[in-house]
Amino acid sequence: MNKLIRDKKGANLVEYIILVGVIALIAIAGFKMFGTKVQEKVQQQAGSVGGINGTAK
C-alpha cells in the first residue's frame, strides 16, 4: 500500500496531458478569433503574388 502512495510516475503523465489539453484549447480559441482575418490576409497575399506573375484573378 505504501508503495502505491509513493509512486509518482502517473502524476507526470497526468500533468503532461493537462498541459497538452490547455495548449489545444488556447490554439482552438486563437483559430476561432483570428481564423477569418488570417485567411483574408493569405488571400490578399496570394492575389499580390499572382499579380506579379501576371496571373491575378
C-alpha positions in Angstrom: 0.0 0.0 0.0 2.8 2.5 0.9 4.4 1.7 -2.5 1.3 2.9 -4.3 1.1 6.1 -2.3 4.8 7.0 -3.0 4.6 6.1 -6.8 4.7 9.4 -8.7 5.1 8.1 -12.3 1.5 8.5 -13.1 1.4 12.1 -11.8 3.8 13.3 -14.5 1.7 11.7 -17.2 -1.4 13.5 -15.9 0.4 16.8 -15.8 1.5 16.4 -19.4 -2.0 15.5 -20.5 -3.4 18.6 -18.8 -0.7 20.8 -20.4 -1.4 19.4 -23.9 -5.1 20.0 -23.3 -4.6 23.6 -22.2 -2.4 24.3 -25.2 -5.0 22.7 -27.5 -7.8 24.9 -26.0 -5.7 28.1 -26.5 -4.9 27.1 -30.1 -8.6 26.4 -30.9 -9.6 29.8 -29.3 -6.9 31.5 -31.4 -8.1 29.9 -34.6 -11.7 30.9 -33.9 -10.8 34.5 -33.1 -8.3 35.1 -35.8 -9.1 32.5 -38.4 -11.1 34.6 -40.9 -8.7 37.5 -40.6 -5.7 35.3 -41.3 -7.5 33.7 -44.2 -8.3 37.1 -45.7 -4.6 38.2 -45.4 -3.4 35.0 -47.0 -5.9 35.5 -49.9 -4.6 39.1 -50.3 -1.0 38.0 -50.4 -1.9 35.2 -52.9 -3.5 37.8 -55.1 -0.4 40.0 -54.9 1.9 37.2 -55.8 -0.4 36.2 -58.7 -0.4 39.8 -59.9 3.4 39.8 -60.1 3.3 36.8 -62.4 0.5 38.2 -64.4 -2.0 35.5 -63.3 -4.1 37.6 -60.9 -7.7 36.7 -60.6 
